[in-house]
Amino acid sequence: MKRILIFAVTALVLALGCKPEKETKPVDPVNPTDSSNRLTPYTLVAPAFFPPIVVPEDNKPYVERVQLGRRLYYDSVLSNDGRSCSQCHIQSRGFLSDHIAADGLTVMPHVNLAWNKNWLWNGGEYGPMETVMLFETHTFFETDLRKLNADTTYRRLFKQAYGVDQISFGEVTKALSQFIRTLISQNSRYYQRLTGKIQFTADEMAGEAIFFNEKGDCMHCHNTPLLTDNDFHNTGLDSDFSNPTNRGRFNVTGNPADMGRFRTANLYNVALRKHFMHDGRFKTLEEVVDFYNNPPKQSATLDPIMVKNNKPTKGLGLSPVEKYQLIQFLKTFTDTTFINNPAFAKP
């Protein structure tokens, strides 16, 4: 009886000792000693076939940080003239604007930017997303940090997300980057086809073949799955570069070899756009295809891609039917789930 009692007590002690502790949220590594600063992990998942997403060590994703960035994205507090990120990056338009910016350049869409290293049409900023967000807030918007620090709600949210009592450009750019990294398109007809979920129509299949073979030659700059090589090319838009807007990468490097070279545009949701090329000179996909179907304008920096297969004299040489099929394929990049995702909308 005594042995039974000892065994029962021992079992009870072991059971109590093995009782799992209540799960708690991890403490933000920025301020690990603050027990009130607990954050919810957020997992950024790269779609199938996409490269891994690399996030800076000092800006790991958490739900609270993403939500803070989303709030900032839609708030005109970032500017001194009523502008917000969302005014030029409209979700229903694929996170871009129908307007040309004051500098004469078109707005680049906020989609699948988690893999970018070169930023702006001329690559004026390079590095992780935080680099260009610092440019956007400090230089483009000229954000007045005093307004943010005077807002008790933002003070509380930044304290929770980054453990700071005083908001700086560093935390603002990190929060915006957190939200924009989540803007991933992964449900277009193209992506569904890529993952074997659907079959294309006959015209879409024919357009895909043109896009990815030497007939159309699109894939050299718009490679899969990102639909951009994130590099710079002179595709023969101009032969006269007296207008600084058309000089592209040269305006950054001063290298004559960079004259007229611009960053390859991302083609996701391209059919939703109203302006094409760096200066919006084309208004429809048909105009863009017609441009490539004709001989490029000659210059010393014309990309080698544009001077092979008789392109300098003939262009692509697509028939009317082939041009139609290529455009049908380009329309498969439209992602209606992305442009209607409530997680990306104004909070």
C-alpha positions as CSV (number, residue, x, y, z in Angstrom):
1,M,0.0,0.0,0.0
2,K,2.8,2.4,0.9
3,R,4.5,1.6,-2.4
4,I,1.3,2.3,-4.3
5,L,0.9,5.6,-2.6
6,I,4.5,6.6,-3.3
7,F,4.0,5.6,-7.0
8,A,0.8,7.7,-7.2
9,V,2.4,10.8,-5.7
10,T,5.4,10.4,-8.0
11,A,3.2,10.1,-11.1
12,L,1.2,13.2,-10.0
13,V,4.4,15.2,-9.6
14,L,5.7,14.1,-13.0
15,A,2.4,14.9,-14.6
16,L,2.4,18.4,-13.1
17,G,6.0,18.9,-14.1
18,C,5.3,17.9,-17.7
19,K,2.3,20.1,-18.1
20,P,2.9,22.3,-21.2
21,E,3.3,26.0,-20.5
22,K,0.8,28.3,-22.1
23,E,2.1,29.3,-25.6
24,T,3.2,33.0,-25.8
25,K,4.1,35.1,-28.7
26,P,7.8,35.8,-29.3
27,V,9.3,39.0,-28.1
28,D,10.5,41.3,-30.8
29,P,14.3,41.0,-30.9
30,V,14.6,44.8,-31.2
31,N,13.5,45.1,-27.6
32,P,13.6,41.6,-26.0
33,T,13.5,42.9,-22.4
34,D,10.1,44.6,-22.9
35,S,7.6,41.9,-21.9
36,S,4.7,44.1,-23.2
37,N,6.2,44.2,-26.7
38,R,5.1,40.8,-28.0
39,L,4.6,40.3,-31.7
40,T,2.8,37.7,-33.9
41,P,5.1,35.9,-36.4
42,Y,4.2,36.5,-40.1
43,T,5.4,34.0,-42.7
44,L,6.3,35.4,-46.1
45,V,5.9,32.4,-48.5
46,A,7.3,32.5,-52.0
47,P,5.0,31.1,-54.6
48,A,6.0,27.9,-56.4
49,F,8.8,28.4,-58.8
50,F,9.7,31.8,-57.3
51,P,13.1,32.4,-55.7
52,P,13.2,32.5,-51.9
53,I,12.2,35.8,-50.3
54,V,15.2,37.4,-48.5
55,V,14.3,39.8,-45.6
56,P,16.9,42.0,-43.8
57,E,17.8,40.6,-40.4
58,D,16.8,43.8,-38.7
59,N,13.3,43.8,-40.2
60,K,11.9,40.4,-39.7
61,P,8.2,40.1,-40.6
62,Y,5.5,40.3,-37.9
63,V,1.7,40.8,-38.3
64,E,1.8,44.0,-36.3
65,R,4.6,45.4,-38.5
66,V,2.7,44.5,-41.7
67,Q,-0.5,46.1,-40.4
68,L,1.4,49.2,-39.4
69,G,2.9,49.5,-42.9
70,R,-0.5,49.0,-44.5
71,R,-1.9,51.9,-42.4
72,L,1.0,54.1,-43.4
73,Y,0.6,53.2,-47.1
74,Y,-3.0,54.6,-47.1
75,D,-2.3,57.6,-44.9
76,S,-1.5,61.1,-46.2
77,V,0.4,61.7,-43.0
78,L,3.5,60.6,-45.0
79,S,3.3,63.8,-47.1
80,N,2.9,67.5,-46.6
81,D,0.5,68.0,-49.5
82,G,-2.2,65.3,-48.9
83,R,-0.5,62.5,-51.0
84,S,-0.3,58.9,-49.9
85,C,1.3,55.8,-51.4
86,S,-2.1,54.6,-52.4
87,Q,-2.9,57.6,-54.5
88,C,-0.3,56.6,-57.1
89,H,-0.6,52.9,-56.4
90,I,-4.2,51.9,-56.7
91,Q,-5.1,48.4,-55.9
92,S,-7.8,48.0,-58.6
93,R,-5.2,49.1,-61.2
94,G,-2.7,46.6,-60.0
95,F,-1.2,49.1,-57.5
96,L,-0.3,51.7,-60.0
97,S,-1.7,55.0,-61.2
98,D,-3.3,56.1,-64.5
99,H,-1.3,59.3,-64.3
100,I,2.1,60.4,-65.3
101,A,4.3,61.7,-62.4
102,A,5.5,65.3,-62.2
103,D,8.9,64.2,-63.4
104,G,7.4,62.9,-66.6
105,L,7.8,59.2,-65.7
106,T,5.1,56.6,-65.2
107,V,4.5,55.0,-61.9
108,M,5.9,51.5,-61.5
109,P,3.5,48.9,-60.0
110,H,3.8,47.6,-56.5
111,V,3.6,43.9,-57.2
112,N,6.1,41.1,-56.5
113,L,8.7,43.6,-55.4
114,A,10.0,41.3,-52.6
115,W,12.6,40.1,-55.2
116,N,13.8,43.5,-56.4
117,K,17.2,44.9,-56.0
118,N,17.2,47.7,-58.6
119,W,14.6,50.5,-58.0
120,L,13.1,53.3,-60.1
121,W,13.2,53.3,-63.9
122,N,16.9,54.3,-63.9
123,G,18.0,52.2,-61.0
124,G,18.7,55.3,-58.9
125,E,18.3,53.2,-55.8
126,Y,19.8,49.8,-55.2
127,G,19.5,47.3,-52.4
128,P,16.7,45.9,-50.2
129,M,13.2,47.4,-50.3
130,E,14.1,49.5,-47.2
131,T,16.5,51.4,-49.4
132,V,13.9,52.7,-51.8
133,M,11.3,53.3,-49.1
134,L,13.8,55.6,-47.4
135,F,14.0,57.5,-50.7
136,E,10.2,57.6,-50.9
137,T,9.7,59.0,-47.4
138,H,12.7,61.2,-46.9
139,T,13.1,62.6,-50.5
140,F,9.9,62.0,-52.4
141,F,7.3,62.7,-49.7
142,E,9.6,64.7,-47.4
143,T,7.7,63.1,-44.5
144,D,7.4,65.3,-41.4
145,L,8.3,63.0,-38.6
146,R,7.0,65.5,-36.1
147,K,3.4,64.8,-37.3
148,L,3.9,61.0,-36.7
149,N,5.5,61.6,-33.3
150,A,2.6,63.9,-32.3
151,D,0.1,61.1,-33.2
152,T,-0.6,59.0,-30.1
153,T,-1.9,56.1,-32.1
154,Y,1.2,55.9,-34.3
155,R,3.5,56.3,-31.3
156,R,1.8,53.3,-29.7
157,L,1.9,51.2,-32.9
158,F,5.6,52.0,-33.5
159,K,6.4,51.2,-29.9
160,Q,4.7,47.8,-30.2
161,A,6.2,47.0,-33.6
162,Y,9.7,48.3,-33.2
163,G,10.1,49.0,-29.5
164,V,10.9,52.8,-30.1
165,D,9.6,55.8,-28.2
166,Q,10.6,58.2,-30.9
167,I,9.7,57.4,-34.6
168,S,12.5,57.9,-37.1
169,F,12.7,57.4,-40.9
170,G,14.3,54.0,-40.2
171,E,11.1,52.6,-38.6
172,V,8.8,54.2,-41.2
173,T,10.7,52.7,-44.1
174,K,10.8,49.3,-42.4
175,A,7.1,49.3,-41.7
176,L,6.2,50.3,-45.3
177,S,8.6,47.6,-46.6
178,Q,6.8,45.0,-44.4
179,F,3.5,45.7,-46.1
180,I,4.7,46.0,-49.7
181,R,6.6,42.7,-49.5
182,T,3.2,41.0,-48.9
183,L,1.9,42.3,-52.3
184,I,2.5,39.1,-54.1
185,S,0.5,38.1,-57.2
186,Q,0.0,34.3,-57.4
187,N,-3.4,33.6,-58.9
188,S,-3.3,35.0,-62.5
189,R,-4.3,32.7,-65.3
190,Y,-0.5,32.6,-66.2
191,Y,0.4,31.4,-62.7
192,Q,-2.4,28.9,-62.7
193,R,-1.1,27.5,-66.0
194,L,2.4,27.5,-64.6
195,T,1.3,25.4,-61.7
196,G,-0.8,23.0,-63.8
197,K,-4.2,24.2,-62.5
198,I,-5.7,25.3,-65.8
199,Q,-5.1,24.9,-69.6
200,F,-4.8,27.9,-71.9
201,T,-7.1,28.6,-74.8
202,A,-5.6,28.0,-78.3
203,D,-4.8,31.7,-78.8
204,E,-3.2,32.0,-75.3
205,M,-1.1,29.0,-76.0
206,A,0.0,30.4,-79.4
207,G,0.8,33.7,-77.7
208,E,2.8,32.0,-75.0
209,A,4.9,30.2,-77.7
210,I,5.6,33.6,-79.3
211,F,6.5,35.2,-76.0
212,F,9.0,32.4,-75.0
213,N,10.6,31.7,-78.4
214,E,12.8,33.7,-80.8
215,K,9.7,34.8,-82.7
216,G,8.7,37.3,-80.0
217,D,12.0,37.3,-78.0
218,C,10.1,38.7,-75.0
219,M,11.5,36.1,-72.5
220,H,15.1,37.5,-72.6
221,C,14.0,40.5,-70.5
222,H,10.7,39.2,-69.1
223,N,11.8,35.9,-67.9
224,T,9.6,33.5,-65.8
225,P,8.4,33.5,-63.1
226,L,9.1,37.2,-62.1
227,L,8.4,38.5,-65.6
228,T,11.4,40.8,-65.3
229,D,15.1,40.4,-65.3
230,N,15.4,43.4,-63.0
231,D,18.1,44.7,-65.4
232,F,18.4,47.7,-67.8
233,H,17.9,47.7,-71.6
234,N,17.8,50.2,-74.4
235,T,15.0,48.7,-76.6
236,G,15.1,51.3,-79.3
237,L,12.5,53.7,-78.1
238,D,14.7,56.7,-79.1
239,S,17.7,57.7,-81.1
240,D,17.7,61.3,-79.8
241,F,18.5,61.7,-76.1
242,S,18.4,65.5,-75.8
243,N,15.4,65.1,-73.4
244,P,16.9,64.1,-70.0
245,T,13.7,62.0,-69.3
246,N,14.8,59.6,-72.1
247,R,18.4,59.1,-70.9
248,G,17.5,56.5,-68.3
249,R,20.4,54.8,-66.5
250,F,22.8,57.4,-67.9
251,N,21.3,60.0,-65.5
252,V,22.6,57.8,-62.6
253,T,25.9,56.5,-63.8
254,G,27.0,59.1,-66.3
255,N,28.3,56.2,-68.4
256,P,27.7,56.7,-72.1
257,A,27.0,53.0,-72.4
258,D,23.9,53.4,-70.2
259,M,22.3,56.0,-72.5
260,G,18.6,55.2,-73.0
261,R,18.7,52.1,-70.8
262,F,15.7,51.6,-68.5
263,R,14.7,48.9,-66.0
264,T,12.7,46.0,-67.3
265,A,9.0,46.5,-66.3
266,N,7.2,43.8,-64.4
267,L,4.4,42.4,-66.5
268,Y,2.0,41.2,-63.8
269,N,-1.4,42.9,-64.4
270,V,0.0,44.6,-67.4
271,A,-3.3,44.6,-69.2
272,L,-4.7,46.9,-66.5
273,R,-2.3,49.7,-67.3
274,K,-3.1,52.9,-69.2
275,H,0.4,54.0,-69.8
276,F,3.4,52.0,-71.0
277,M,7.2,52.6,-71.1
278,H,9.0,54.9,-68.8
279,D,7.2,58.0,-70.1
280,G,3.8,56.5,-70.9
281,R,4.1,57.2,-74.6
282,F,2.0,54.2,-75.4
283,K,-1.6,53.8,-74.2
284,T,-2.5,50.3,-75.1
285,L,-1.0,46.8,-75.3
286,E,-1.6,46.9,-79.1
287,E,0.6,50.0,-79.4
288,V,3.4,48.3,-77.4
289,V,3.3,45.2,-79.6
290,D,3.2,47.4,-82.7
291,F,6.3,49.2,-81.4
292,Y,8.3,45.9,-81.1
293,N,6.9,44.7,-84.3
294,N,8.5,47.6,-86.2
295,P,12.3,48.3,-86.5
296,P,13.8,49.8,-83.3
297,K,15.3,53.3,-83.4
298,Q,19.0,53.1,-83.8
299,S,21.6,54.3,-81.3
300,A,25.0,53.3,-80.0
301,T,23.6,51.7,-76.9
302,L,20.8,49.7,-78.6
303,D,20.5,46.4,-76.7
304,P,22.0,43.4,-78.6
305,I,18.7,41.6,-78.2
306,M,17.2,44.2,-80.6
307,V,19.8,43.8,-83.3
308,K,19.5,40.1,-84.0
309,N,17.3,38.2,-86.5
310,N,16.9,41.1,-88.8
311,K,15.1,43.2,-86.1
312,P,17.0,46.4,-87.1
313,T,15.3,46.4,-90.4
314,K,12.1,44.3,-89.9
315,G,11.2,44.3,-86.2
316,L,9.5,41.1,-85.0
317,G,7.5,40.7,-88.2
318,L,4.4,39.3,-86.5
319,S,1.3,38.9,-88.5
320,P,-2.0,40.4,-87.3
321,V,-3.1,37.1,-86.0
322,E,0.2,36.6,-84.1
323,K,0.0,40.1,-82.6
324,Y,-3.5,39.2,-81.4
325,Q,-2.4,35.9,-79.9
326,L,0.6,37.6,-78.1
327,I,-1.8,40.1,-76.5
328,Q,-4.2,37.3,-75.4
329,F,-1.2,35.8,-73.6
330,L,-0.2,39.1,-72.0
331,K,-3.8,39.3,-70.6
332,T,-3.2,36.1,-68.7
333,F,-0.9,38.0,-66.3
334,T,-4.0,39.7,-64.8
335,D,-4.6,38.6,-61.3
336,T,-8.2,39.5,-60.2
337,T,-7.6,37.9,-56.8
338,F,-4.6,40.2,-56.2
339,I,-6.5,43.4,-57.1
340,N,-9.5,42.4,-54.9
341,N,-7.6,41.0,-51.9
342,P,-9.0,42.6,-48.8
343,A,-5.7,42.1,-47.0
344,F,-4.2,44.6,-49.3
345,A,-7.0,47.2,-49.2
346,K,-7.3,50.3,-47.1
347,P,-7.6,49.3,-43.4
